[in-house]
């Protein structure tokens, strides 16, 4: 297998309406209405790396990266070194393989101050499978963290504020051996602030388009079921595949094996936030690291801040955490 990262960058500004209008005028994604393009029309769009830029010096770029690392602890220093080179602000990691220890039990959330630039929230499951994490740069000046996770190590949900904007980050690893029951997520929609930017990403282990997102002609029934569930989830939250929105006909892949290549890693944003995105790309992983390619996204956020920006860094005290029931139970 080959490792792919997905990187997303988002620029935030809220000083003057004229600046906001300028950001929108330079945006390559324009829609006359949010309903003009249906989800079925946009399923041919792929999302691996998003980049948003603006000439206004007051705007900030938030860089978000998604990467299946296939074991974090055994390659910890290499991964953190590579992340520092990429200068990602928020990082989604899948297959972290973080197991229980004397302090953290299975199903809990491990909040850890990593050496260097990052603070992280890990799900604790097994040392040999699953597990997801979200890393935040310590100098982001963000706070108000509330962290929830699946006790089986397949997803983590983080609510926080960055640069005066509310964010909800959902990082998923939809494992082949036990799929996430995505229909349960409809019950958390009422807990997402209306003003929040919802960012969903990760390794979903399914293709969005059989013609564009894979090279093999073999049919996989489990992928078909996974896609149907994912499509329903995306429709319920008005989410769109960012990379495919930018590249409707391009073929690019995040997973490689002897049978072929496929795109299994995505970033999804709500349709009304797509105007914040300037670019989304798939990047090759460094040769000394294995697994999949990574996805990087950059975006510009319009609108005045909803909260006062928090100055300074982050600490483990910033996080309020709890685990959610397994997907067979209800989400509260």
N, C-alpha and C positions, 0 to 999 in steps of 0.2 A: 504494500500500500504506500501511497505518497501523501504527505501532509499538506493540507491547504488551509490558509487562513482567510477569513472574511473580515475586512476592516471597513468601518463606517465612521465618517467624520461629520459633525454637526456644528454649524456656527450659530451662536446665539447673540442676539442684539435686542435691546428694548428701549433705546434712548429717544429716537424721534421717528414719527410716522413716515417722514420722507425717506429715512434710511431703510425702513421696512419695505417701502414701495420699491426702492432701488434694488433691494435683495430679490424681490419677486420678479422684477423686470429682467434680471439676469438669469433667472432660473430656466433650465432647459425643459423642465416638466411642466406643461401647461394644460389645464383641463378647464373647459367651460363650466362644467359642473362635476360634482363628485360621483354622480350616477351616470355620467356620459359613457364611461367605459365600465363594463361589467367585469366581475371577477373572471368569468370564462374567457373574456377577451384579453385579459392581462395574465393568464396562466402561462403564456408563452414568454413571460419576462423572467429573468433570472437575477438573483441578488447575492453577490459575494463581496463586493467592495463598493461603498458609497462615499463620494467626496463632494462636499459643497464648499464653494468659495465665494467671496464677495470682495469688492475693492475697498469697502469701508473698513478702516482700521479699527473701528470700535467693535466690530463683530468678532465673535470667538468661534473657533472650530472645535467641536467635540468629536473625537475619534473613537469609534467603537469597533472592536475586533472580535471575531468568533473563530475558535480553533479547537478541533478535536486533537488533544495532545497524546492520547493513548497512554496515560500514566504520568502524573505530574511529579511526584516526589523523586522518582528515579532519574529524572532529567530536569530537575528543578532549576539548577543554576543556568543551564543552557536556555530553557524557556524564558526565564526572567531576563537573561541577557538579550535575547532576541526581541522581547517585548520592549525593552529600553531603547533598542535601535529603531523600532517601529514608532515609538512615541505615542502609543495608544493610551487614551484616557480611561476608557472602560473596556474590559476584556471579558468575553464569555469563553469559558473553557469547558469542554466535554470530555468524558472518560478520564476523569482525574484520578480515579482509583484510590480514594482516601477512605481508609477503613477506621474502625473504632479503636480507641486506646483507653488508658486509665481515666481520662477526663471526658472524652466524647463517646457517647454510645451510638449504636446504629440508629439511623433516622434523625440524628440531631444535626445542628448547624455549627460548624467550626469557624469562628471568627479569628483571623490570624493576621498579624502584622508581618508582612513578608520583608525580607531584606531588600533595601533599595527603595524603589518608588511606590510600591503598592501595598494596599490593605485588601484583604480578601475574605469572602464568605464562601465556605465549602460545604457541600452536603456530605454527610458521613454515611457510607454504606459498606463497601467491601474494598479490600486492598488490591483486588484483582479485576474488578469490573465496575462499570457505571460511574456515577458521580459527576457533578457539575459544580462550577464555581463562577463567581463574578468578582473581578478585580477592579479596584478603583485607584487612580493615582491620588497620592496623599495631598498633593498641592491643588486639587480641584476646588477646595473650599466648600465641599458639599456636606450635607447633613440631613437630619430627619429620617434616618434609616429605619425601615421596618422590613424584616427579612422573614420569608416563609419558604418552606421546602416540602417536597414529597419525601416521605420516609423511606422510599425505595431508591433514592438517589437519581431520579430521572429529570427533575426540574427544580428550579429555584426562582422565587419571585421577590424582587426588591423594589420597594417604594422609597424614593429619596428626592431631594432637591439639589439641583446643580445650576449655579449662576442665576438663581432666581426663578427657575422653571421646575415644575413638578415632573418627575419621570417615573415610569413603571417599567422595569426591566424584567423580562421573562426569558430565562435561558433553559433550553430543553435538550435532553438527549433521549430520543425516542428509541430505546433499545429494542433489538429484534426479538429478544426472548420474552419480554413482557412490555407490551405497548402501553403508552399513556392513554387513559380514557379522556380524550380531549373534550368530550361533551360536558364533563364536569366543570370545565373552565367557565362555562356560561354563568355559573353561580357567583363568580368573583367579579363579574363586570360591574356590578353595582358599587363595588369598593374602589373602583378606579376613578380618581378625580376627573371631572369633565375637562379641566384645563391641562391634564397631564399628557405628556408624550409617551405613548405606549410603544416600546421597542421589544419585539419578539425575535429571537434568533436561536441558532444552534444547529445540531445535527439531527435531522428528522428521519433519516433512513428511508426516504422515499423520493421518487422523482415527481416533479410537477407536470412535466410534459414528456411523454414516452418517445416522441420524435426528436426533441431538442436536448433533453437532459440525460440521455444515455446513448451508448454506442452499441450495446448488445441487443439483438433481436429477441432474446429469450423473454418470455412473459413470467412475471412473478406475481402470484395471487396475493401474497402478503403485502406486496407493495401497492397493489390495487386497493386493498382494504385500508391501508394506511393513508393513501391519498384521499379516499372518500372521507375519512374522518378529519383529515387536515383541511380539506376544502370546506367542510361544514364549520370548522373552527374559525377559519379565515373569514368566512361570510358573516358569522355571528359578531365578529369584532371589527368588521370593515377593514380587514388587513389585506395588503397587497405585497406581492413578491417584488422587492425593490430592484434587484439586479435585472430581472426580466423586464421590468418597466423601462429601464434604461437601454436594454439590449434585446429587443423583441425577437430577433432572428439569429442571434449569436449562439454558438455552442462553446461552452466552457465547463470544465468539470472539477469537482472537489474530491473525488474518490476514484482510486485506480486499483484494479486487481487483474488476475489472469483472464477473467471473463470479459473485461471491458472497463469503460469509464462511465461515471455518472455524476450528477450534481445532486448532492444530498444535504448540503449546508445552505442555510438561508438567513436573511434578515427580512422581517415583515414590519411595515409601518401602516398606520391607518391612512386611508385615502386622503383625508384632509391635511395630513402632515407630509405628503410626498413633495410638496413645493419647497420643503426645507432641504431636500436632497439635491446635491450637485453631481455626485459620482458614486459609483459602487463597483468594486472590482474584486476579482479573485487573484490571490497572490500565491506563488509557489513557496513552499516551506523550505527552510535551509536544509541542505543535503545531510547534515549531521543529526537531523531530527526526522522521525518517521511519522506515519499516519497520513492525515489528509491535508489538503491545501487550506489556507485560511482566507476569510472574507473580511474586508475592511470597508467601513461606511463612513462618509463624511456628510454632514448636513448643516443647513442654516435654519435656525428657529426664529420666526418672527413673533412679535408681540411683546408687550411690556411684562416685566417680572411680576409674578404673582406673590412672591415672598421676598423677604430681605435676604440678600446674599450673605452666607456665612463666611467669615474670614478665617484664615488659618488652615491647619491641616485636619486630619482625621485621626480618631483613636478607636480602639475596640469598644469604648463606652458609647460611641455614636450609634451602635447597632442594637436594635430590639429584635430578637429572633424567636421563632417558634417553628415547629414542623407542622405540615398539613397532613391530614389522613391520607392513606393510600388511595389511588384513583378509584378503587372499588367502593370507597366510602364517599360521603358528601364533603365538599369543600365549604368552609365557613369563612 
